[in-house]
Amino acid sequence: MSLPVLIEPSQLATLLDQPNLIIVDLSSIETYQQGHIPGAIHLPSARLLRGEGDIPNKAPTANQLQALCHSLGLTPDDQVIAYDDQGGPWAGRLMWTLNLLGHDACSVLNGQLPGWLAAGLQLEQGSNAAKTSDPYPISLQTHLVADAAYILAHLNDQQTQIWDARAADEYRGEKVINVKRGGHIPGAINLEWTDCLESLAMPRLKSKTELQQILQQKGLEPHAEIITHCQTHRRSGLTYLVARHLGINSIRCYDGSWFEWGNLSDTPIEV
């Protein structure tokens, strides 16, 4: 099974009986229990975070990634389709996480749960369990990650751009969330993640043409290496999806994000 990184509800509806399909619901447990796409497994979004250390929002450790694969019953032959109840950032972060451990067959549902319902498709209740699987042969794709040292080394690189997915007041340093310093990484381009959606109520991505125009207007070049981040690499899960959807292959995620950068004492900041 070979699917694009963004899949429409009507297409997913025709695949529900496929044996190598894993549908992952990253919504709250309350939303999942109220109703989910038939066959979907619930995965708490916290499983996509390290959850420990000074920067708990970083990618899971190798052991945690292996446990994540086990929770999903993931094998190299499986196609994963993800959705959430927050407009798509957690689904995008799951796609990045699976790509990071070497599993590329992952897609995100366009429109998330509202899109599924708007298409007139049914939900089910009850819980679904993952199938049993052997340990996943993880092969970390380090080219998908940027850390603070990597960014510092590329601040003056004309072929590297930083996509800050936070709100404008966070970018300007007017709103500071759980960090010592506000502002943005020098040279970073601010394109808020929600500007890539039709709306939060119906969180479908804007058309490819619209997205390409938005990125061009902001100065984000499709042929540059793009590093995307937000506060904790939740919102930038959605911008990672957008980049992949547009065919931007040279894309890294700064999983430490502003929670790390703004708490370091020696990182340069613009306001």
N, C-alpha and C positions, 0 to 999 in steps of 0.2 A: 504494500500500500504506500503510495507516494502522494502526499498532500501538500498544498501551499501552507505558508506559515499563518495565513489568515483564512479561516474556513467559514462559509455561510451556514446558517441554521438548516436551510433546506438540504444542503449537501450532507451535513452530519446526520440528518434524519434518515437518510438512505443507507447509512453505514452502521447503525446501532447493533446489528447482528454479526458484525465482523469479529472473528475470533481474536485477532491481534490488535484490537482497539481498546485503549484505556482512556476513559473520560474522567477527568479530575475536577472536582468541585472544590474551589478554594474559598467559598463563601463562609460566613459564620455558621456554626453548627445549628443555630436556630433557623437560619434560612434554608439550610440543607434539609432539615427535618420537615419544614413546611412543604417542600417540594423541590425536586431536582430532576435533571435530565435522566431519562431511564438508563440504568446501568452505571451511573456516575458514582465514583468513590469519593468520599469526603477526605480532604487533606487539610489540616489546620495550617494556616499561612505561616505560623511560627516555625514550622518545620523547614522553611526556606532560609532561616536565619541561624547563625552560629549560636546565639543566645547566651554567650559567655564571654569573659574577657573584657578588655576596655572598650572594644568596638563590637557589641553583640549583634549588630546588623550585618556583619560581614558574611560571606558565603560559608555554608557549613563545612566542617572538617571532612577529611576523607572518610572517617568512620561514620560520621553523620550522613554523608552522601550515600554510603552503602546501605545504611538503615532506611534512608528515604526510598531507595530503589526497592528494598524489600517491602516497604509499606505499600508501594504501588504494584508489586508483583511484576516489576519491569524486566523485560528481556530485550536483547538487541533487535528482535523482530517486531517489537510493538510500536504502534503509532499512538502517541498521546495527544489528546485534545483537552485544553484547559479553559476554564472560565471562573469568574468570581462575582461577587456582588458589590464591587467598588469601582466599576468602570473599566477594569482590565489590568491594573498595575500588578496585582498578585499573579494573574495568569501569565503576564509577560515575564515576571521574575521567575516563575517556574520554568518557562521555556528557556530562559538564560541559564538557569541552574542545570537543566538537563543537557543543554548544549555544552556547558562547562565540563560535565563529567563524561562527555563524548557521545551523547545521544541526540542526534539531529532530528529525528522523526517526531517533532512536537509542533502542534498548531494551537492557535488561540481562536476561540469562537467569536466571530464578529457580532457585536451587540450584547455579548454576554447573556445572562439569563433574560433580561428584557427583550433582547433580539429574538430569542427562542420563543418567548410567549407572543411577541408581536407577529411572528410567522404562523400563529395558530397551532403550535405544537404542544403536546401534552407533557406534564410532569408526572413523576411518581413519588411516593413516600416510602419510608422504610430505609434501611441501610444496605449498602452493598459492600462485600468484602473483596479484597484483592486476591488474585489467584496466587498460588505458591510459585516460587521461582528460585533458581540458583543465584548465588552471588553475582552481581553485575560486574562485568569486566571494565571497570572505570579507567578511562584514559583522559586525564585532566587536560583541558584545552586552555592553557595559560594565556594565550593571545586574546582571550575574551575578557581578561581582567586587567584593570589598571590600579596600582596602589599609589600612595602619596609620593613615593620616591620616583615612580615612573612619570607622574605628572610633572614633578619638579624638573626632571631631566628633559621634558619636552615642552616647557612653557614657551620657549622662543622658537619652536619648530613650526615653520609655516605650513607644514603638511599635517599638523595635528590640531584639531579643534575640540573644544570642550562644550558640550551641550548641557546646560543647567536647566533641569526640568521643574524647578521650584516656582512658586508664585513670585511675581515681580517685587513685592515688598520684602520677601526673604532675600532675593537677589541683591536688592539695593542696600540691605543691612538694616532696614527699618523694623523688621520682625525677626527676632532672634529666638530660636527654639532649642532649649537644652544644650547650648554651647556657650563657650566663653566669648566668642567673637562672631559678629555678623558680617555679611557682605558676600563676595563671590571670589572665585579663583580668577586671578588676572587673565583678561582676555576671553573669559567664558562668555558664551552666547546664551541669552535667556530665551527659551521657548517653553512655556509652561505646558505640561503634559496634556491638560484638558483642551488646549487649543488644537490638538490633533483629533478630537472627538466631535461628532455631530452635536452631542450634548451629554451631560451626565445621566439624564433621565433615559436616553436611548444611546448608550455608549458605543455606537458604531464608529469605526474610523472614517474620517473624511476620505473622499476619493483619492486615488493615487495622484491625479493631476493637482488637486487642491493641496495635498501634503507636499508635493514637490515644489509648488509655488511658495508655500509657507516657509519651507526650509531655505529656498533661494532668497526670499525677501529678508530672512534673518541673517543670511550670509553663511549658512551651513552648507559646505560643499560635499556632494556625494562621492567625490574621488579622494577626499582627505580622510585621514584616520580620525574617527570621532570617538571621544570619550564622553559618556553620558553619566549623569549622577543627579541626585536630589538631596534630601536630608538623610535618608536611611537606605536608599536604593529600593524603595517600594515604587514610588511614582516613576522612576526611571526604568522600571520594568516595562512600562508601557512605551517609553521612548525607544527602548531596545527593540520591542516588537515593531514599531514604526520603521526604524532603520532597516530591519530585516525584510519587512514587507516591501520596502522601496528598493531592495536589492543592494543595500549598502553592506558590504561584507566586512569592511575594515572598521569594526565597531567594538569598543571595549566598554565595560561597565566599571565605574569606580564604586565598589561595594562599600567601602568605608564612608563615602559620600561626605556631606557637610558635617555630619556628626563627628567624623574624625578630623577633617580639615579645620573646622572652626574651634576645635578643642586643643589643637596643637599650638605650641607657643611660637614656633618659628616658620610657619607657612605664610607666604605672602597673600595678602587679601586686598581687594579693591571694594570700595563702597560707592 
